[in-house]
């Protein structure tokens, strides 16, 4: 027996299909603006404190500017509020959402082929499991006999190098100025607290300050904020945390090989 199928959908804003700016994240930002607290906003939206901060960091990396800012002093002892850019992002998202709902309501008739529709949604819902997702532009390409080194400039002064094959270079259509995604799994990132330029066969060395440390039973998620404002996450054993004396505010360097960087461009 056939039934009328209606079309429902949400909005994801970003530079590709990776669903970086979703309704959940916008709702989180709205609650931050209302309550002045990330902790309270996370509880209201129904996510963990860590998930809330991950969302703030990801959107900051994508937008290239601060969307929330911390307040100090005052009756409540401080808090968090949306910047002007953060308020504008929320407003634009909600306007687009209204137009999207109006559009979907006009195409609901005749959508009764569930199997094909399901397959389509499966393709569109593909996401990356990489914890670190950066957006930047190609600023240098150095060719070799087998591979090519691609240098990316991120928001701020931060740079990342990636090693890819010439076939991949051609397939992605990379050239100077191309906008690119760089993906690096947190488990591929090594942290060091050494201040000197020690010798090690790692191309990428991103120096920053520990801004968040979430401990687990065996490993910890350590987030560094770089000079350019980007954040890098690394999974480190608790023994290593103790050995290096890592804590919020400590200086550290994120190390990862150029061959560990996966590049992607918008289709």
N, C-alpha and C positions, 0 to 999 in steps of 0.2 A: 504494500500500500504506500503510495507516494504522499509525501507531505511537503508543504511549502517550506522552502529553506530561506531563511533570512541571512543577510550578511552583517556580521559584526566585526569590529576591528579597533585597534588602538593605533597610537602614533609613536614612532621611534624616530628621533632626530639624531643625525650624525653625518659623518662623511662617507659611510658605507652602510651595508645592511646589518651591521653588528649590534644594533639595538643599544647604543650607548646611552642615549637620553630617552628614557622610557617614562611611562605614566607614574610608576612607583617612585622614580627618582624626582620627578617634578612634584609629586605629592609630598615627598620628604622635604623638599626645599620650601614648599608652601608652609608646612608645619614648623620648620625652622624659623621662618619669618613670623609666624603667629606666636610661637612659644619662646623664641630667643634661646632655645636649647636643643642641641643635637640629640642628647639623651632622651628628652621628652618627645622630640619629633620621631625618633626611631621607635619608641614604644607605641606612639599613636598610629604609625604606619604599619607596625607589626614586623619590624626587622630588628636584627641585633645591632648593637652599638658599632661593632666592627663593620658590618655590612653598610651601615650609614656612612661611616668614614670612607670606606672603599668607594662608595658612590660619589662622595664629595671630591675625592682625589681624582677619580676617573674623569669627571666632568670638568674639573680644573685643567687637567692635561689636555682635554679635547678643545676647550674654549680658548685656552691660552691666556686667561686672566682669572683672577680670584672671583668666585661667585658667592663665597661666604667669608666673613671676617669675625675674628674673636674680639670681644670687648673685655676690658679690665676695670676693676673697681666698681663703684656704684652700690646700691642697696643690696642687690642680689649677688654681689661679688664677681660680676662678669657674666659672660654669656656669648652667644653667637647670633649674628644677624646676616641677612642677605645684603650683598653689595648692590649697587645700582645695576650692574651687569646681570646679577642673579635675579633681581626683580624683573628685568626686561625679558630674560629668558623664559621665566614662568609665564609672563603675560603673553608672549608670542606663542608658546606651546599651547596654551588654552584656547587662543583664537584659532589656531590651526586645527585643534581637536574638534571644535564646533563645526568648522567647515567640512572636516572629514566625516563627521556623523551625518551631516546633511547629504553628502555625496553617497555614502553607503546606503542610506535609506531609499535612494532613488534607483539602486541597482539590485535590490533584493529579489525581485520577481524572476522566476525561472532558474534560480540557483539550486537545482535538485540533483545534480550529479555529485553525490557526496564523495565517491572514491577519488575522482579526479581532483576535487577541491582539497581533499585531505593530503594527497600527494603534493599539491602545490604548496600548502602550508608547511609541510615537512621540509621542502626545499628552502622556503623563506625563513624558517626558524633556525637555520644553521648558525652556531655561535662558536667563538674561539674559547678554548680552555686556558689560554695563556693569561697569566695573572697580570703581566706587564704589557700594556698596549699604549704605544706612543704614536703620535702623529707628527710628521715633519716633512721637509722638502729635501730633495737630492741636491747636494752642494758640490759633490765631487764623485767621479767615477774613474777608477784606476784599473786598467785591463791587465790581465796576466795570460799565460799560455793556456790555462784551463779555466780559471775562475776570474771573477772581477770583484773588486772591493768597492762598495757603494757607501759613501758617507752621507749621513742625514743630519740636518740641523733641526733640532726640536725647538719648542717655544723657549725663549730665553737664549742662553749661551750654550746649552747642552748639545752634545753631538754624539751620534752612534754610528759605528761602522758595521757593515754586514758583508759577508762573503757569499756570493751566489754564482751559479754557472752562467756562462755566456748565453746559453739557451734560455735561462730564466730571465736574464737581462733583456733579451730581445722580446720574449713572450710578454713581459710586463710593460714593455715600451718605456723603460726608464731612461731619462735624460736629465740634464741639469734643470732644476726647477720643478720636476715632477713631484706631486704630493703623494706621500707614501705612508702606509701603516707599518710599524715595526713591532713584532710580537716576540716576547721573551718570557719563557716560563720561569716562575719564581724559583723553582728547584735548580735552574741552571745558573743562578746568580750566587756568587761567592762574596762574602763580606770580609773586609780587612780593616783594622784600625791602625795599620802602619802609616806613618806620616811621610816616610822617605819614598823615593821612586825606586822601589825594589824591582829586581829583574824577575819577570814572570811572563809566560807566553799567553797573555790575555790582551786582546786588542782594546776592549772597552773598559775604561776606568772612570766611573762617575762618582765624584766626591760629593758628600752631603752630610746632613745631620739627621740622626734618628728622631723621627717625629711621632712614631707610634710603635709599640711593641706588644704583641698579643701572644701570651704564652699558652702552650698546650701541654699535654702530659709528657711528650717527648720532644717535639719541635716547637719553634716559635715563629710567628710571622713578623718580620722586622721591616718597617717602612722607612725609607730615607727620603727626605725632601732635598732636592738638588738646588744648586745656586740659581738655576733658571726657573725654578718653581715646579718642575716636574717631580713625580714621585716614583720610586723604585721599590718593589717588594722582593724580599728574599726569605726563603724558608731555611732556618738555621736551628741546629740542635740546641737544646737547653744547656748542654755541657759547654758548647762553644760560646753561647751567650755569657755564661759565667766566666769562662776562661778569658774572653776578650773584654769583659767588663762593660758590655753593651747596655745602655739605658737611654731613656729619652733625653735628648740634648747632646748625646755623645757624637763625636765626629767619626765618620766611617766612609769607606770606599766600596762601591758595588763593582764587582769584576765579572765579566762574562765574555766568552769568545765571540768573535765576529761570525763564526759559523753557527752560533746558537741563535742568531737573529733571523727571524722569518719575515720577509717583506711581502706586502700586498698592496694593491691599488684598487680603487673603485672601478667597477665594471662600466 
